Amino acid sequence: MKRKLFLTYLVIIGITVAILGLTSLVRTYRSSEQQTEERYTNEAKLLAEMYTTTSYSDKDFVTSYGSEYGVRLTLIDMSGNVTADSAVTEELDNHSSREEVQEAMNGSVGTIQRYSNTMKMQYFYVAIPTSSGNTAMVMRLSLPLSNLEKLGNSMIRSILATIITAVAAALAIAYFLSHQLTEPIEDVTSMAEEIANGNYGGKIYTHQKDQIGRLAESFTKMSLTLKKSIDDLKDRNEELETMLKSMTGGVVAIDSMNHILFLNDAFRENMNIDRDKVLEEKDFYVEIRSVPVYDVIDEVRSGGVTAMKEAKVYPSQSRFMRITGTPLNIHEDGREHAMTGVLLVIDDITEIKKLENMRSEFVANVTHELKTPLTSIRGFVETLKGGAIKDEKVARRFLDIIDIESERLYNLIQDILLLSEIENRQDVKRELCDVNKIMTEAVELLRQKMNRKTEMIFEPEPYIKPYPGSEARLKELVINLIDNAVKYTEEGTIMVEARGTGKNLILKVSDTGIGMPKESLDRIFERFYRVDKGRSRKQGGTGLGLSIVKHIVEMYGGNIEVTSEVGKGSSFKIKLPYPNA
C-alpha cells in the first residue's frame, strides 16, 4: 500500500510540476524576450541620442560604441545605404527593404528577429530614427540570437534546478507522509495476519489521533481482548482435559450428527479402543458397535432425559459397565426442546458387581451356616420335649449333639466377628512378638486334633527376629493354617516352618494330604468356600479359616503362595515384611 500511495503522490507531483514548469518556462522565456527587447531598444535610443551630439565620424562611432556595448551598430541613411557598420568593413547592400529599417524611416522603432545573410546566423534587430546635424539617419542595433539563447538557457537551467529541487523536496515530503499514513495501516495489516495465524496479544504503537490512529488503537484492544479470551478458553480446556483424564469413568460426547466431539482415555480403555486411534470428528456408530450403548443413546434422544443401563458393552467381555447418557444443550425455543448431542459416561462396575455377588453369597452362606446347626439344635430340643428326655441315655446323646452344634455355632459367629474386625483394620496394639513361641503354642494346640496316622514336624529356628504385630492375630493366622492342614491330612506328614530373612518373616505349612484341584486354588480364600464340603463340616470347619488368614496377611502387607496337587498334598507359604526393613 505504501508503494502505491507513494507512486500516486509521484504521479500527481510529476504532472503538476510538468504543467507548472512548462508554463513557467514559456512565461519566463517570453518575459526574457520582452525584457531583452526593451533593454536593447533603450540602448538604441540612448546611442541614437548620443549620435546626434557626437563628434565622431560614423565609422568611429559604430566601432567605439558597438564594442563598448557588445552589439553590432549600423548607420543607414534615408536612402537605405549603409554608411557605417561595426562588424563589417566591406560595402553592404541597400537596407531600405529591411522591415525594421522601414519602420525607423517612418519614425517609429522597428524590432525583428531573422536570419542575417551577411553574418550567416540568426540576429535580433532594433532600428530607431536619429540624425547627424540636419541629416536624418537610421541607427540599427543588432545582437546574435545565440547570446539571447545563452541567457535563456541560463534562465531555463536555473528554473529546472529549482523545479528539480522542489520535486525532490516534494518527493521526500510525499515519502514521509505516505510512511506516516501507511505505517499504522501496515501495522494493522500485520496484526490482522498474526491474529489469523492464531497469534494474539500484539500491540500497535502510533501517535496519530485521526481515524487511522483510532483504528490502530481499536485493533490493539481487540487483539488483547482476543488473547485474554483465548487464554481463558485454553485454561478452561486444559482444566476440562485434566478433569476428563483424571476421571476413572469413560466420557464421550457426540453431536446431533453422531460425530464424536471429545472422549477421554478411560473411555478408550473401557471400550477396548487403541489409544493412538483418532476418533474425534468420526461417526460414533461406525467406530463404536455396542447395542447397550445404542439403547441408552436412543432413550436419551427419545425422552430428552438422563438414561442409565448396566450391562456388558460387548457380549464377549466379562466386565460390567454402567452406561449413563445425558442430553447436551437442551433449550426452550417456544415450542419444543432442541437437543444438539448426548454425553455418555461409562463406568466399569465389574468390581462392584463382584462385591454385590460376594455380599449376596455371604448372606446366603451365613444364613445357611447358621440355619444348619440351629435346625439341628431345634430338632433335638423338640425331640427331648416330646418325651425323649425321660430316656437318660438318649437324652445325654442328644444333649452332646446340641453341645457340638452350639459350639459350632459359637465358632462360626466368632469367626465372622473376627473377620469383620480384620477387614475394618480393627487391630489391637502392635508389639514385638516372639515368633517361635507363637508357632510352638499353635503346633501343640493342634497336635491334640491329629490322628495317630498323621505326624507334625516343627523345628524352631535358634533365633527369629521378633515381628512387630498383634500376637493374637499372628497366632490366629498360624492356627488356621495348621488346622486346615490337619483337616485334610488323614494320613501323612505336616511340616511347619518359620524363619526370618532380614526383610521378611517366612511362615510355611506343608502337608501330604489329599491336596486340591487347580481350579479351586483361586477360590480357597473366599468366605465359606470348601473344596470338600462334607469333610469340612464333619470336622467342625466354618469355611472362614483361610479367608481370615488372607485378611491378616493383607493387613500386614504380606502375600501368600499356594501350591497343591490332588493326592500329594498342599503347601502354604506366607511372607510378612518387617516394617522399615
C-alpha positions as a Python dict, from the first residue, in 0.01 Angstrom:
ca = {
    (1, 'M'): (0, 0, 0),
    (2, 'K'): (287, 233, 86),
    (3, 'R'): (435, 185, -260),
    (4, 'K'): (103, 252, -434),
    (5, 'L'): (44, 564, -227),
    (6, 'F'): (397, 690, -296),
    (7, 'L'): (357, 624, -672),
    (8, 'T'): (26, 810, -664),
    (9, 'Y'): (196, 1107, -497),
    (10, 'L'): (478, 1079, -752),
    (11, 'V'): (243, 1087, -1050),
    (12, 'I'): (45, 1381, -909),
    (13, 'I'): (361, 1575, -829),
    (14, 'G'): (514, 1491, -1170),
    (15, 'I'): (208, 1607, -1362),
    (16, 'T'): (175, 1921, -1151),
    (17, 'V'): (545, 2007, -1182),
    (18, 'A'): (540, 1939, -1556),
    (19, 'I'): (245, 2174, -1612),
    (20, 'L'): (383, 2440, -1383),
    (21, 'G'): (735, 2402, -1527),
    (22, 'L'): (623, 2433, -1888),
    (23, 'T'): (403, 2730, -1805),
    (24, 'S'): (686, 2893, -1612),
    (25, 'L'): (936, 2829, -1890),
    (26, 'V'): (708, 2975, -2154),
    (27, 'R'): (627, 3278, -1943),
    (28, 'T'): (987, 3325, -1840),
    (29, 'Y'): (1110, 3294, -2197),
    (30, 'R'): (852, 3545, -2319),
    (31, 'S'): (934, 3777, -2033),
    (32, 'S'): (1303, 3741, -2114),
    (33, 'E'): (1240, 3828, -2478),
    (34, 'Q'): (1033, 4128, -2380),
    (35, 'Q'): (1293, 4247, -2132),
    (36, 'T'): (1571, 4195, -2387),
    (37, 'E'): (1377, 4387, -2649),
    (38, 'E'): (1308, 4671, -2407),
    (39, 'R'): (1671, 4675, -2293),
    (40, 'Y'): (1820, 4692, -2640),
    (41, 'T'): (1555, 4937, -2755),
    (42, 'N'): (1651, 5168, -2468),
    (43, 'E'): (2018, 5118, -2552),
    (44, 'A'): (1942, 5202, -2915),
    (45, 'K'): (1759, 5521, -2811),
    (46, 'L'): (2048, 5617, -2587),
    (47, 'L'): (2302, 5558, -2863),
    (48, 'A'): (2080, 5747, -3111),
    (49, 'E'): (2070, 6043, -2873),
    (50, 'M'): (2444, 6024, -2827),
    (51, 'Y'): (2489, 6006, -3204),
    (52, 'T'): (2314, 6342, -3259),
    (53, 'T'): (2573, 6518, -3043),
    (54, 'T'): (2885, 6314, -3113),
    (55, 'S'): (3189, 6447, -3291),
    (56, 'Y'): (3291, 6100, -3401),
    (57, 'S'): (3271, 6000, -3760),
    (58, 'D'): (3011, 5735, -3843),
    (59, 'K'): (3275, 5463, -3863),
    (60, 'D'): (3441, 5559, -3538),
    (61, 'F'): (3110, 5591, -3357),
    (62, 'V'): (2980, 5245, -3450),
    (63, 'T'): (3315, 5087, -3386),
    (64, 'S'): (3365, 5255, -3049),
    (65, 'Y'): (3017, 5213, -2905),
    (66, 'G'): (2948, 4874, -3068),
    (67, 'S'): (3249, 4735, -2888),
    (68, 'E'): (3158, 4913, -2564),
    (69, 'Y'): (2801, 4781, -2558),
    (70, 'G'): (2884, 4444, -2711),
    (71, 'V'): (2645, 4487, -3003),
    (72, 'R'): (2661, 4537, -3377),
    (73, 'L'): (2582, 4900, -3477),
    (74, 'T'): (2483, 5000, -3826),
    (75, 'L'): (2415, 5354, -3956),
    (76, 'I'): (2185, 5383, -4257),
    (77, 'D'): (2084, 5696, -4446),
    (78, 'M'): (1730, 5762, -4558),
    (79, 'S'): (1804, 5604, -4895),
    (80, 'G'): (1887, 5275, -4735),
    (81, 'N'): (2259, 5298, -4790),
    (82, 'V'): (2481, 5173, -4508),
    (83, 'T'): (2722, 5447, -4404),
    (84, 'A'): (2896, 5250, -4130),
    (85, 'D'): (2883, 4904, -3969),
    (86, 'S'): (3077, 4797, -3661),
    (87, 'A'): (3104, 4435, -3772),
    (88, 'V'): (3152, 4462, -4149),
    (89, 'T'): (3405, 4674, -4337),
    (90, 'E'): (3309, 4590, -4695),
    (91, 'E'): (3024, 4761, -4872),
    (92, 'L'): (2682, 4628, -4782),
    (93, 'D'): (2363, 4602, -4981),
    (94, 'N'): (2096, 4865, -4963),
    (95, 'H'): (1887, 4814, -4647),
    (96, 'S'): (1582, 5010, -4745),
    (97, 'S'): (1390, 4688, -4785),
    (98, 'R'): (1454, 4573, -4432),
    (99, 'E'): (1136, 4580, -4222),
    (100, 'E'): (1295, 4729, -3912),
    (101, 'V'): (1468, 4996, -4126),
    (102, 'Q'): (1142, 5085, -4296),
    (103, 'E'): (968, 5128, -3961),
    (104, 'A'): (1251, 5351, -3837),
    (105, 'M'): (1235, 5558, -4159),
    (106, 'N'): (869, 5604, -4082),
    (107, 'G'): (960, 5749, -3739),
    (108, 'S'): (897, 5452, -3514),
    (109, 'V'): (1108, 5184, -3350),
    (110, 'G'): (1141, 4863, -3552),
    (111, 'T'): (1230, 4527, -3396),
    (112, 'I'): (1259, 4187, -3562),
    (113, 'Q'): (1431, 3850, -3541),
    (114, 'R'): (1560, 3698, -3866),
    (115, 'Y'): (1849, 3534, -4041),
    (116, 'S'): (2139, 3760, -4141),
    (117, 'N'): (2276, 3679, -4486),
    (118, 'T'): (2581, 3886, -4408),
    (119, 'M'): (2664, 3727, -4070),
    (120, 'K'): (2517, 3389, -4158),
    (121, 'M'): (2322, 3349, -3831),
    (122, 'Q'): (2002, 3450, -3655),
    (123, 'Y'): (2001, 3808, -3525),
    (124, 'F'): (1780, 4033, -3322),
    (125, 'Y'): (1745, 4378, -3474),
    (126, 'V'): (1635, 4713, -3327),
    (127, 'A'): (1614, 5014, -3565),
    (128, 'I'): (1549, 5367, -3443),
    (129, 'P'): (1541, 5707, -3627),
    (130, 'T'): (1825, 5953, -3545),
    (131, 'S'): (2008, 6245, -3713),
    (132, 'S'): (2355, 6380, -3771),
    (133, 'G'): (2323, 6755, -3788),
    (134, 'N'): (2044, 6816, -4029),
    (135, 'T'): (2077, 6479, -4196),
    (136, 'A'): (1817, 6217, -4094),
    (137, 'M'): (1962, 5875, -4030),
    (138, 'V'): (1860, 5530, -3905),
    (139, 'M'): (2062, 5358, -3635),
    (140, 'R'): (2024, 4982, -3614),
    (141, 'L'): (2140, 4776, -3319),
    (142, 'S'): (2169, 4400, -3374),
    (143, 'L'): (2261, 4115, -3148),
    (144, 'P'): (2311, 3744, -3234),
    (145, 'L'): (2028, 3530, -3105),
    (146, 'S'): (2291, 3290, -2965),
    (147, 'N'): (2357, 3545, -2696),
    (148, 'L'): (1988, 3561, -2616),
    (149, 'E'): (1967, 3181, -2621),
    (150, 'K'): (2258, 3161, -2376),
    (151, 'L'): (2073, 3398, -2149),
    (152, 'G'): (1752, 3198, -2194),
    (153, 'N'): (1930, 2867, -2138),
    (154, 'S'): (2083, 3003, -1822),
    (155, 'M'): (1740, 3102, -1701),
    (156, 'I'): (1599, 2765, -1804),
    (157, 'R'): (1874, 2583, -1616),
    (158, 'S'): (1800, 2791, -1309),
    (159, 'I'): (1432, 2716, -1339),
    (160, 'L'): (1497, 2344, -1398),
    (161, 'A'): (1730, 2330, -1098),
    (162, 'T'): (1463, 2497, -890),
    (163, 'I'): (1200, 2254, -1023),
    (164, 'I'): (1423, 1952, -954),
    (165, 'T'): (1495, 2076, -604),
    (166, 'A'): (1126, 2135, -546),
    (167, 'V'): (1039, 1790, -687),
    (168, 'A'): (1300, 1623, -467),
    (169, 'A'): (1169, 1807, -163),
    (170, 'A'): (811, 1720, -262),
    (171, 'L'): (904, 1353, -306),
    (172, 'A'): (1075, 1348, 31),
    (173, 'I'): (769, 1503, 189),
    (174, 'A'): (545, 1259, -3),
    (175, 'Y'): (754, 965, 116),
    (176, 'F'): (738, 1089, 474),
    (177, 'L'): (364, 1149, 457),
    (178, 'S'): (297, 813, 288),
    (179, 'H'): (513, 644, 553),
    (180, 'Q'): (329, 826, 829),
    (181, 'L'): (-4, 738, 672),
    (182, 'T'): (65, 375, 583),
    (183, 'E'): (277, 268, 883),
    (184, 'P'): (-21, 220, 1119),
    (185, 'I'): (-219, 60, 832),
    (186, 'E'): (68, -182, 769),
    (187, 'D'): (85, -250, 1143),
    (188, 'V'): (-290, -317, 1146),
    (189, 'T'): (-250, -548, 844),
    (190, 'S'): (40, -733, 1009),
    (191, 'M'): (-159, -770, 1330),
    (192, 'A'): (-462, -898, 1137),
    (193, 'E'): (-237, -1159, 972),
    (194, 'E'): (-94, -1255, 1313),
    (195, 'I'): (-445, -1290, 1454),
    (196, 'A'): (-543, -1501, 1151),
    (197, 'N'): (-243, -1724, 1228),
    (198, 'G'): (-350, -1761, 1590),
    (199, 'N'): (-101, -1516, 1746),
    (200, 'Y'): (-283, -1281, 1978),
    (201, 'G'): (-179, -1002, 2214),
    (202, 'G'): (20, -782, 1972),
    (203, 'K'): (21, -402, 2007),
    (204, 'I'): (30, -116, 1755),
    (205, 'Y'): (219, 192, 1869),
    (206, 'T'): (111, 515, 1700),
    (207, 'H'): (84, 880, 1799),
    (208, 'Q'): (-178, 961, 1540),
    (209, 'K'): (-517, 1074, 1668),
    (210, 'D'): (-710, 1057, 1340),
    (211, 'Q'): (-923, 771, 1208),
    (212, 'I'): (-618, 555, 1136),
    (213, 'G'): (-488, 613, 1488),
    (214, 'R'): (-826, 517, 1634),
    (215, 'L'): (-832, 211, 1406),
    (216, 'A'): (-487, 105, 1532),
    (217, 'E'): (-595, 158, 1892),
    (218, 'S'): (-912, -45, 1834),
    (219, 'F'): (-710, -328, 1680),
    (220, 'T'): (-477, -329, 1979),
    (221, 'K'): (-771, -352, 2219),
    (222, 'M'): (-929, -625, 2006),
    (223, 'S'): (-602, -823, 1999),
    (224, 'L'): (-560, -801, 2377),
    (225, 'T'): (-925, -895, 2430),
    (226, 'L'): (-892, -1192, 2195),
    (227, 'K'): (-571, -1300, 2371),
    (228, 'K'): (-743, -1290, 2708),
    (229, 'S'): (-1044, -1479, 2572),
    (230, 'I'): (-827, -1741, 2401),
    (231, 'D'): (-610, -1778, 2713),
    (232, 'D'): (-924, -1823, 2923),
    (233, 'L'): (-1055, -2082, 2678),
    (234, 'K'): (-720, -2263, 2680),
    (235, 'D'): (-717, -2264, 3059),
    (236, 'R'): (-1071, -2397, 3070),
    (237, 'N'): (-991, -2659, 2806),
    (238, 'E'): (-681, -2765, 2998),
    (239, 'E'): (-884, -2787, 3317),
    (240, 'L'): (-1151, -2987, 3134),
    (241, 'E'): (-890, -3218, 2979),
    (242, 'T'): (-726, -3266, 3318),
    (243, 'M'): (-1061, -3347, 3474),
    (244, 'L'): (-1150, -3587, 3193),
    (245, 'K'): (-811, -3760, 3211),
    (246, 'S'): (-833, -3794, 3589),
    (247, 'M'): (-1180, -3949, 3573),
    (248, 'T'): (-1192, -4325, 3613),
    (249, 'G'): (-1515, -4336, 3416),
    (250, 'G'): (-1513, -4317, 3039),
    (251, 'V'): (-1659, -3996, 2893),
    (252, 'V'): (-1760, -3930, 2532),
    (253, 'A'): (-1975, -3659, 2373),
    (254, 'I'): (-2148, -3685, 2034),
    (255, 'D'): (-2335, -3419, 1840),
    (256, 'S'): (-2669, -3435, 1664),
    (257, 'M'): (-2500, -3588, 1357),
    (258, 'N'): (-2341, -3860, 1573),
    (259, 'H'): (-1992, -3718, 1530),
    (260, 'I'): (-1758, -3769, 1826),
    (261, 'L'): (-1677, -3432, 1987),
    (262, 'F'): (-1435, -3547, 2256),
    (263, 'L'): (-1351, -3851, 2467),
    (264, 'N'): (-1105, -3944, 2741),
    (265, 'D'): (-857, -4229, 2784),
    (266, 'A'): (-1084, -4412, 3028),
    (267, 'F'): (-1349, -4442, 2755),
    (268, 'R'): (-1092, -4593, 2519),
    (269, 'E'): (-990, -4839, 2789),
    (270, 'N'): (-1345, -4935, 2880),
    (271, 'M'): (-1438, -4981, 2515),
    (272, 'N'): (-1112, -5159, 2420),
    (273, 'I'): (-1007, -4888, 2174),
    (274, 'D'): (-644, -4829, 2077),
    (275, 'R'): (-505, -4512, 2239),
    (276, 'D'): (-340, -4399, 1914),
    (277, 'K'): (-657, -4425, 1706),
    (278, 'V'): (-804, -4086, 1618),
    (279, 'L'): (-1177, -4080, 1687),
    (280, 'E'): (-1257, -3708, 1707),
    (281, 'E'): (-1496, -3598, 1430),
    (282, 'K'): (-1557, -3964, 1336),
    (283, 'D'): (-1903, -4123, 1321),
    (284, 'F'): (-1981, -4277, 1661),
    (285, 'Y'): (-2197, -4554, 1515),
    (286, 'V'): (-1918, -4656, 1278),
    (287, 'E'): (-1643, -4665, 1541),
    (288, 'I'): (-1842, -4800, 1837),
    (289, 'R'): (-2061, -5107, 1795),
    (290, 'S'): (-2242, -5180, 2119),
    (291, 'V'): (-2615, -5246, 2147),
    (292, 'P'): (-2644, -5140, 2516),
    (293, 'V'): (-2474, -4807, 2434),
    (294, 'Y'): (-2707, -4755, 2137),
    (295, 'D'): (-3007, -4826, 2361),
    (296, 'V'): (-2903, -4556, 2608),
    (297, 'I'): (-2847, -4301, 2328),
    (298, 'D'): (-3188, -4378, 2177),
    (299, 'E'): (-3357, -4345, 2515),
    (300, 'V'): (-3192, -4007, 2580),
    (301, 'R'): (-3288, -3873, 2239),
    (302, 'S'): (-3642, -4001, 2250),
    (303, 'G'): (-3717, -3878, 2601),
    (304, 'G'): (-3475, -3588, 2639),
    (305, 'V'): (-3387, -3709, 2989),
    (306, 'T'): (-3096, -3887, 3154),
    (307, 'A'): (-3091, -4262, 3096),
    (308, 'M'): (-2885, -4538, 3260),
    (309, 'K'): (-2821, -4903, 3191),
    (310, 'E'): (-2595, -5168, 3342),
    (311, 'A'): (-2470, -5431, 3102),
    (312, 'K'): (-2173, -5575, 2919),
    (313, 'V'): (-2091, -5334, 2636),
    (314, 'Y'): (-1969, -5628, 2429),
    (315, 'P'): (-2108, -5982, 2464),
    (316, 'S'): (-1754, -6125, 2465),
    (317, 'Q'): (-1649, -5908, 2759),
    (318, 'S'): (-1650, -6025, 3117),
    (319, 'R'): (-1669, -5672, 3252),
    (320, 'F'): (-1991, -5498, 3352),
    (321, 'M'): (-2040, -5131, 3267),
    (322, 'R'): (-2281, -4867, 3392),
    (323, 'I'): (-2377, -4657, 3090),
    (324, 'T'): (-2523, -4314, 3173),
    (325, 'G'): (-2648, -4084, 2899),
    (326, 'T'): (-2731, -3714, 2941),
    (327, 'P'): (-2873, -3475, 2678),
    (328, 'L'): (-2648, -3187, 2574),
    (329, 'N'): (-2762, -2828, 2513),
    (330, 'I'): (-3133, -2858, 2573),
    (331, 'H'): (-3307, -2522, 2548),
    (332, 'E'): (-3658, -2387, 2507),
    (333, 'D'): (-3746, -2243, 2168),
    (334, 'G'): (-4107, -2171, 2249),
    (335, 'R'): (-4250, -2494, 2111),
    (336, 'E'): (-4020, -2786, 2172),
    (337, 'H'): (-3690, -2899, 2317),
    (338, 'A'): (-3393, -2880, 2083),
    (339, 'M'): (-3109, -3120, 2156),
    (340, 'T'): (-2767, -3099, 1991),
    (341, 'G'): (-2597, -3407, 2134),
    (342, 'V'): (-2555, -3672, 2401),
    (343, 'L'): (-2295, -3704, 2677),
    (344, 'L'): (-2212, -4061, 2776),
    (345, 'V'): (-2036, -4169, 3096),
    (346, 'I'): (-1931, -4535, 3108),
    (347, 'D'): (-1812, -4671, 3443),
    (348, 'D'): (-1657, -5011, 3498),
    (349, 'I'): (-1868, -5169, 3777),
    (350, 'T'): (-1723, -5516, 3749),
    (351, 'E'): (-1571, -5499, 4098),
    (352, 'I'): (-1894, -5355, 4237),
    (353, 'K'): (-2085, -5641, 4080),
    (354, 'K'): (-1838, -5886, 4226),
    (355, 'L'): (-1876, -5727, 4569),
    (356, 'E'): (-2253, -5738, 4537),
    (357, 'N'): (-2236, -6105, 4440),
    (358, 'M'): (-1995, -6172, 4724),
    (359, 'R'): (-2229, -5997, 4965),
    (360, 'S'): (-2524, -6197, 4839),
    (361, 'E'): (-2325, -6518, 4861),
    (362, 'F'): (-2201, -6421, 5207),
    (363, 'V'): (-2553, -6354, 5332),
    (364, 'A'): (-2674, -6679, 5179),
    (365, 'N'): (-2379, -6873, 5319),
    (366, 'V'): (-2411, -6718, 5666),
    (367, 'T'): (-2781, -6791, 5665),
    (368, 'H'): (-2715, -7147, 5557),
    (369, 'E'): (-2431, -7200, 5805),
    (370, 'L'): (-2639, -7061, 6090),
    (371, 'K'): (-2953, -7241, 5985),
    (372, 'T'): (-2792, -7585, 5980),
    (373, 'P'): (-2682, -7601, 6349),
    (374, 'L'): (-2991, -7412, 6465),
    (375, 'T'): (-3217, -7655, 6281),
    (376, 'S'): (-3028, -7944, 6436),
    (377, 'I'): (-3047, -7793, 6786),
    (378, 'R'): (-3413, -7711, 6748),
    (379, 'G'): (-3494, -8063, 6622),
    (380, 'F'): (-3322, -8233, 6913),
    (381, 'V'): (-3482, -7992, 7163),
    (382, 'E'): (-3827, -8067, 7026),
    (383, 'T'): (-3747, -8443, 7041),
    (384, 'L'): (-3641, -8408, 7404),
    (385, 'K'): (-3952, -8210, 7484),
    (386, 'G'): (-4160, -8478, 7314),
    (387, 'G'): (-4053, -8739, 7574),
    (388, 'A'): (-3702, -8842, 7481),
    (389, 'I'): (-3573, -8658, 7788),
    (390, 'K'): (-3710, -8939, 8005),
    (391, 'D'): (-3467, -9181, 7842),
    (392, 'E'): (-3141, -9078, 8010),
    (393, 'K'): (-2918, -9249, 7757),
    (394, 'V'): (-3094, -9093, 7457),
    (395, 'A'): (-3123, -8759, 7630),
    (396, 'R'): (-2749, -8750, 7705),
    (397, 'R'): (-2664, -8833, 7343),
    (398, 'F'): (-2899, -8559, 7216),
    (399, 'L'): (-2753, -8309, 7463),
    (400, 'D'): (-2400, -8392, 7339),
    (401, 'I'): (-2511, -8325, 6983),
    (402, 'I'): (-2674, -7997, 7090),
    (403, 'D'): (-2348, -7901, 7264),
    (404, 'I'): (-2145, -7978, 6949),
    (405, 'E'): (-2381, -7776, 6730),
    (406, 'S'): (-2381, -7490, 6981),
    (407, 'E'): (-2002, -7486, 6982),
    (408, 'R'): (-2004, -7493, 6603),
    (409, 'L'): (-2248, -7203, 6601),
    (410, 'Y'): (-2036, -7014, 6853),
    (411, 'N'): (-1718, -7069, 6648),
    (412, 'L'): (-1896, -6952, 6334),
    (413, 'I'): (-2011, -6631, 6499),
    (414, 'Q'): (-1663, -6573, 6645),
    (415, 'D'): (-1501, -6622, 6305),
    (416, 'I'): (-1748, -6382, 6142),
    (417, 'L'): (-1680, -6118, 6407),
    (418, 'L'): (-1305, -6172, 6378),
    (419, 'L'): (-1318, -6142, 6001),
    (420, 'S'): (-1519, -5821, 6031),
    (421, 'E'): (-1265, -5673, 6272),
    (422, 'I'): (-974, -5761, 6044),
    (423, 'E'): (-1146, -5621, 5733),
    (424, 'N'): (-1212, -5296, 5918),
    (425, 'R'): (-846, -5281, 6025),
    (426, 'Q'): (-950, -5301, 6387),
    (427, 'D'): (-615, -5430, 6503),
    (428, 'V'): (-502, -5431, 6862),
    (429, 'K'): (-190, -5252, 6972),
    (430, 'R'): (118, -5385, 6798),
    (431, 'E'): (414, -5522, 6993),
    (432, 'L'): (726, -5724, 6924),
    (433, 'C'): (612, -6085, 6909),
    (434, 'D'): (817, -6398, 6976),
    (435, 'V'): (757, -6593, 6658),
    (436, 'N'): (894, -6927, 6789),
    (437, 'K'): (665, -6904, 7092),
    (438, 'I'): (357, -6837, 6874),
    (439, 'M'): (444, -7122, 6642),
    (440, 'T'): (514, -7367, 6927),
    (441, 'E'): (185, -7289, 7105),
    (442, 'A'): (-14, -7329, 6783),
    (443, 'V'): (157, -7660, 6700),
    (444, 'E'): (100, -7801, 7050),
    (445, 'L'): (-263, -7692, 7047),
    (446, 'L'): (-340, -7865, 6718),
    (447, 'R'): (-143, -8184, 6784),
    (448, 'Q'): (-438, -8288, 7001),
    (449, 'K'): (-671, -8288, 6696),
    (450, 'M'): (-445, -8513, 6488),
    (451, 'N'): (-500, -8886, 6449),
    (452, 'R'): (-227, -9135, 6507),
    (453, 'K'): (-153, -9175, 6136),
    (454, 'T'): (-52, -8812, 6098),
    (455, 'E'): (282, -8665, 6203),
    (456, 'M'): (351, -8292, 6257),
    (457, 'I'): (709, -8172, 6236),
    (458, 'F'): (822, -7831, 6364),
    (459, 'E'): (1182, -7744, 6442),
    (460, 'P'): (1215, -7389, 6579),
    (461, 'E'): (1497, -7175, 6447),
    (462, 'P'): (1763, -7077, 6701),
    (463, 'Y'): (1670, -6712, 6656),
    (464, 'I'): (1397, -6535, 6464),
    (465, 'K'): (1380, -6156, 6470),
    (466, 'P'): (1070, -6051, 6671),
    (467, 'Y'): (788, -5941, 6447),
    (468, 'P'): (601, -5614, 6529),
    (469, 'G'): (233, -5704, 6531),
    (470, 'S'): (-56, -5845, 6727),
    (471, 'E'): (29, -6177, 6892),
    (472, 'A'): (-338, -6276, 6882),
    (473, 'R'): (-366, -6207, 6508),
    (474, 'L'): (-43, -6391, 6425),
    (475, 'K'): (-148, -6686, 6638),
    (476, 'E'): (-489, -6690, 6468),
    (477, 'L'): (-313, -6695, 6131),
    (478, 'V'): (-87, -6988, 6222),
    (479, 'I'): (-366, -7187, 6391),
    (480, 'N'): (-594, -7157, 6086),
    (481, 'L'): (-316, -7266, 5850),
    (482, 'I'): (-218, -7569, 6060),
    (483, 'D'): (-584, -7653, 6132),
    (484, 'N'): (-655, -7657, 5758),
    (485, 'A'): (-362, -7898, 5706),
    (486, 'V'): (-480, -8123, 5991),
    (487, 'K'): (-834, -8147, 5850),
    (488, 'Y'): (-721, -8253, 5503),
    (489, 'T'): (-438, -8490, 5609),
    (490, 'E'): (-580, -8815, 5741),
    (491, 'E'): (-251, -8990, 5696),
    (492, 'G'): (91, -8840, 5630),
    (493, 'T'): (314, -8555, 5742),
    (494, 'I'): (258, -8189, 5822),
    (495, 'M'): (567, -7965, 5806),
    (496, 'V'): (559, -7633, 5993),
    (497, 'E'): (840, -7382, 5935),
    (498, 'A'): (920, -7028, 6048),
    (499, 'R'): (1230, -6822, 5967),
    (500, 'G'): (1347, -6467, 5922),
    (501, 'T'): (1530, -6341, 5610),
    (502, 'G'): (1618, -5993, 5730),
    (503, 'K'): (1346, -5816, 5538),
    (504, 'N'): (1066, -6070, 5569),
    (505, 'L'): (920, -6323, 5811),
    (506, 'I'): (854, -6651, 5629),
    (507, 'L'): (584, -6890, 5758),
    (508, 'K'): (526, -7217, 5578),
    (509, 'V'): (285, -7505, 5635),
    (510, 'S'): (305, -7809, 5405),
    (511, 'D'): (116, -8138, 5415),
    (512, 'T'): (95, -8467, 5228),
    (513, 'G'): (-283, -8480, 5248),
    (514, 'I'): (-549, -8509, 4982),
    (515, 'G'): (-449, -8186, 4804),
    (516, 'M'): (-669, -7957, 4597),
    (517, 'P'): (-753, -7936, 4226),
    (518, 'K'): (-602, -7638, 4040),
    (519, 'E'): (-942, -7488, 3961),
    (520, 'S'): (-1008, -7444, 4332),
    (521, 'L'): (-686, -7257, 4416),
    (522, 'D'): (-826, -6919, 4309),
    (523, 'R'): (-1129, -6959, 4540),
    (524, 'I'): (-996, -7118, 4857),
    (525, 'F'): (-966, -6777, 5028),
    (526, 'E'): (-1332, -6688, 4964),
    (527, 'R'): (-1568, -6691, 5260),
    (528, 'F'): (-1741, -7027, 5320),
    (529, 'Y'): (-1572, -7186, 5021),
    (530, 'R'): (-1488, -7551, 5083),
    (531, 'V'): (-1307, -7785, 4849),
    (532, 'D'): (-1465, -8084, 5026),
    (533, 'K'): (-1779, -7951, 5194),
    (534, 'G'): (-1869, -8279, 5366),
    (535, 'R'): (-1524, -8324, 5520),
    (536, 'S'): (-1507, -7962, 5641),
    (537, 'R'): (-1846, -7965, 5811),
    (538, 'K'): (-1784, -8309, 5959),
    (539, 'Q'): (-1470, -8177, 6128),
    (540, 'G'): (-1639, -7860, 6250),
    (541, 'G'): (-1497, -7615, 5997),
    (542, 'T'): (-1672, -7283, 5942),
    (543, 'G'): (-1532, -7219, 5592),
    (544, 'L'): (-1379, -6889, 5708),
    (545, 'G'): (-1033, -7006, 5822),
    (546, 'L'): (-837, -6935, 5504),
    (547, 'S'): (-1034, -6613, 5445),
    (548, 'I'): (-919, -6497, 5792),
    (549, 'V'): (-560, -6596, 5703),
    (550, 'K'): (-575, -6394, 5381),
    (551, 'H'): (-706, -6080, 5553),
    (552, 'I'): (-447, -6095, 5832),
    (553, 'V'): (-167, -6130, 5575),
    (554, 'E'): (-302, -5835, 5375),
    (555, 'M'): (-331, -5629, 5695),
    (556, 'Y'): (45, -5666, 5744),
    (557, 'G'): (124, -5604, 5375),
    (558, 'G'): (229, -5961, 5302),
    (559, 'N'): (140, -6220, 5042),
    (560, 'I'): (53, -6591, 5020),
    (561, 'E'): (181, -6852, 4777),
    (562, 'V'): (-18, -7172, 4741),
    (563, 'T'): (82, -7490, 4560),
    (564, 'S'): (-122, -7808, 4563),
    (565, 'E'): (-172, -8132, 4377),
    (566, 'V'): (-454, -8378, 4425),
    (567, 'G'): (-338, -8685, 4617),
    (568, 'K'): (3, -8537, 4701),
    (569, 'G'): (-75, -8252, 4937),
    (570, 'S'): (-64, -7873, 4965),
    (571, 'S'): (182, -7601, 5066),
    (572, 'F'): (106, -7252, 5201),
    (573, 'K'): (394, -7001, 5213),
    (574, 'I'): (337, -6665, 5379),
    (575, 'K'): (576, -6372, 5350),
    (576, 'L'): (530, -6085, 5601),
    (577, 'P'): (759, -5782, 5556),
    (578, 'Y'): (935, -5627, 5854),
    (579, 'P'): (847, -5255, 5878),
    (580, 'N'): (1132, -5022, 5774),
    (581, 'A'): (1347, -5320, 5678),
}
